[in-house]
């Protein structure tokens, strides 16, 4: 039990650290992506075939890719999976030039000798390597956008979320207001509703009402001033206007 609590505490601490340093992590990820670019172009340009160079480049690329993945994995399953697939493609594209194909990848029709087919195999491998690298890099970038800046993917002029339209109204917490030197009598909100309103009250988490001339969100089972409460109704249907309790119901 103590071990689980310690693990949860460590995980929560790590998440808090990542949140505090998001901007720094994005900058470091940009540097890592630039280094991966350099490794890729170095691999393509040198065509080195020594195992020592291949091992060093592979290890360096793996470290860079692992850091990028660590900064994305805590943001959710979808960006983590997308980032993992992307860095695998990027790493493979960096390493493949060190292991040139020994046989043609796509045998040409009508090739008379094996030597004539070798350039085609090398070109095909390089084209595939480039496609893998830029596809993987695109997936990594898309994963980082989902993780850190998902707003970039939202359409402009989209309707605001349903919660936002009610955020500007204060909630009435069965307050008792003074009217002159007397207290306003408080009654259940349902007692001021019509029969059809009481029948549909289960749909609402809050209903909109003007209390002392100011709009408030009122619980259907709450208490409101008897003479200073006017419920807001829809102009077309005449039903109460309010925040629905269960999604899928529109009033």
Helices and strands as residue ranges (DSSP letters): H 2-20, H 22-46, H 51-73, H 77-96, H 114-148, G 150-153, G 164-166, E 170-172, E 178-179, E 182-183, E 186-188, G 189-192, H 195-199, G 201-203, E 204-211, E 214-218, E 223-225, E 229-231, E 242-244
